[in-house]
């Protein structure tokens, strides 16, 4: 069953850093605006870890 964006957003909000990275890099079907919304909830001091995971 596919999750709604609200479910993904809630999971992301409650996730630890590694889980946030996993959700951000493996969730498909989101719009650019939805990815931006998740990114706003990502801890800025760890953006380099997210960038490495996406490379």
Secondary structure, 3 states (H helix, E strand, C coil): CCCCHHHHHHHHHHCCHHHHHHHHHHCCCCCHHHHHHHHHCCCHHHHHHHHHHHC
